[in-house]
Amino acid sequence: MNKKIFEKILREFIQEPHIISFSEPDEGVANDVYRIETEDKNMYIKFYDPLFESWKPRKEAAVISLLNEKTDLPVPKLLFFSENKKFIDRTYIIMEELKGKSYSEIRENLTEKERISILEKSAVCLAKMHSIEFDSFGDFYLEDNKIKVSEFHLLKSGPFDQWKDAFLKMLYLKLNVLNSKGVFSKYVPDMQNFIERRKNLLDGYFKPVFNHIDFNPTNVLINNNEIGGLIDFEWSQVGHNKMELTTVDNNGWFTSDREREAFRKTYFSIIPYVEENKERIKLYRLNQLIEDLFSFDELPKTEKANAKFKKQLLRIEDLLYA
């Protein structure tokens, strides 16, 4: 990637872009993300993984537009998105830069009081997202500048009126992927039995609400101990809020029970608390653990990777056989 390519891309929406510098950040594993500094503003260009480029740009553009329209959350301003591959054989979106560093980057330098304050503010952000309601479960899509709830792109089916139908289809798709990898295939029959014994707990009405899906400490930017930005919405969908809460409870947000309780207390001061069935929560936990296993395509070769591998095995076994 070079300056001339970026200048051509920016001329699609800026008459005379004066690029001062560009750099590729450390973050952005699945996609190539570049920071562009111009005389007028700083921005990020996200080039999508070709495997998902048929739908991800429209989806993330839809989500960013939706959140800017429906909330006061600090999300990026969408500047441009393109699927025409006019200057480069990739689809991309361009967003204004948000100020701040990821919470995961600064957390260890904060006091407990500062961490709890940030967690409470993060809980408010999640609750505001979960307050956006829809009529059905599905993915997002931008068509003729209108935001729509569409089929789940990976499932190629939907939208769904019933949460049970949506969740089980997603879960069994992930099981099939896991089974094809081989490394964890011996657990798949037990996972299937685990699901079958609990799937009736998904019967009934569940409110379709906005889910970030990747709401983790890396995707929340902190600026002067305030929430400076929320990023990375490419996996967002309409789902059940308790599924996302289960993920948040287990994806590295909290270093103590006090932090966890502060987050939950703030969240449930906005979203009314409804006692959750513990066995249903186990289904949501299984869903998260299966996704975590996708990073292991083969048996690990380093000591560090092997330790992580064994930890994942213990989590799976604790859930399935406890």
VENVENPE-V894363 format. One record per residue. N is the residue number from 1. PSI is psi as a letter, one per 30 degrees, with the letter a starting at -180 (* if undefined). BURIAL is I if it has 16 or more other ideal C-beta (glycine too) atoms within 10 Angstrom, else O. Layout:
n = [N:N]
psi = [PSI:PSI]
burial = [BURIAL:BURIAL]
This chain:
n = [1:2:3:4:5:6:7:8:9:10:11:12:13:14:15:16:17:18:19:20:21:22:23:24:25:26:27:28:29:30:31:32:33:34:35:36:37:38:39:40:41:42:43:44:45:46:47:48:49:50:51:52:53:54:55:56:57:58:59:60:61:62:63:64:65:66:67:68:69:70:71:72:73:74:75:76:77:78:79:80:81:82:83:84:85:86:87:88:89:90:91:92:93:94:95:96:97:98:99:100:101:102:103:104:105:106:107:108:109:110:111:112:113:114:115:116:117:118:119:120:121:122:123:124:125:126:127:128:129:130:131:132:133:134:135:136:137:138:139:140:141:142:143:144:145:146:147:148:149:150:151:152:153:154:155:156:157:158:159:160:161:162:163:164:165:166:167:168:169:170:171:172:173:174:175:176:177:178:179:180:181:182:183:184:185:186:187:188:189:190:191:192:193:194:195:196:197:198:199:200:201:202:203:204:205:206:207:208:209:210:211:212:213:214:215:216:217:218:219:220:221:222:223:224:225:226:227:228:229:230:231:232:233:234:235:236:237:238:239:240:241:242:243:244:245:246:247:248:249:250:251:252:253:254:255:256:257:258:259:260:261:262:263:264:265:266:267:268:269:270:271:272:273:274:275:276:277:278:279:280:281:282:283:284:285:286:287:288:289:290:291:292:293:294:295:296:297:298:299:300:301:302:303:304:305:306:307:308:309:310:311:312:313:314:315:316:317:318:319:320:321:322]
psi = [k:l:e:e:e:e:e:e:e:f:f:f:f:k:e:i:k:j:k:e:l:k:l:j:l:e:l:i:e:f:l:j:k:k:k:k:k:l:e:e:l:k:l:k:k:j:k:k:k:f:f:g:f:f:f:e:e:e:e:e:e:e:e:e:e:e:e:e:e:f:l:g:k:i:l:l:k:k:e:k:l:k:g:f:h:e:f:k:h:l:l:l:l:k:k:k:k:k:k:l:l:k:e:f:e:f:e:f:g:l:l:e:e:e:e:e:e:e:e:e:e:e:e:e:e:e:e:e:e:f:f:j:l:l:f:l:k:a:l:l:k:j:k:h:g:k:k:l:k:a:l:j:e:e:f:h:l:a:l:k:e:k:e:e:e:e:e:e:e:e:e:e:e:e:e:e:e:e:e:f:f:e:e:g:f:f:f:e:e:e:e:e:e:e:e:e:f:f:f:f:f:g:l:a:k:k:k:j:l:k:k:e:e:h:i:l:f:f:g:j:k:k:j:h:g:l:j:f:l:k:l:i:g:f:g:l:l:k:a:k:e:f:e:e:e:e:e:e:f:g:h:g:e:k:f:l:e:e:e:e:e:e:e:e:e:e:e:f:f:e:j:k:k:k:k:k:k:e:e:e:e:e:e:e:e:e:e:e:e:e:e:e:f:f:f:j:f:l:k:k:f:l:e:e:e:e:e:e:e:e:e:e:e:e:e:e:e:e:e:e:g:*]
burial = [O:O:O:O:O:I:I:O:I:I:O:O:O:I:O:O:I:O:O:O:O:I:O:O:O:O:O:O:O:O:I:I:I:I:O:I:O:I:O:O:O:O:I:I:I:I:I:I:O:O:O:I:I:O:I:I:I:I:I:I:I:I:I:I:I:I:I:O:O:O:I:O:O:I:I:I:O:I:I:I:I:I:O:O:O:O:I:O:O:I:I:I:I:I:I:O:I:I:O:I:O:I:I:I:O:I:I:O:O:O:O:O:O:O:I:I:O:I:I:I:I:I:I:I:I:I:I:I:I:I:O:I:O:O:O:O:I:I:I:I:I:I:O:O:O:O:I:O:I:I:O:I:I:I:O:O:O:I:I:I:O:I:I:I:O:I:I:I:I:I:I:O:I:I:I:O:O:I:I:O:O:O:O:I:O:O:I:I:O:O:I:O:O:I:I:O:O:I:O:O:O:I:O:O:O:I:O:I:I:I:I:I:I:I:I:I:I:I:I:I:I:I:O:O:O:O:I:I:I:I:I:I:I:I:I:I:I:I:I:I:I:I:I:I:I:I:I:I:I:O:O:O:I:I:O:O:O:O:I:O:O:I:I:I:O:I:I:O:O:O:I:O:O:O:O:O:O:O:O:I:I:I:I:I:I:I:I:I:I:I:O:I:I:O:O:I:O:O:O:O:O:O:O:O:O:O:O:O:I:O:O:I:O:O:I:I:O:O:I:O:O:O]
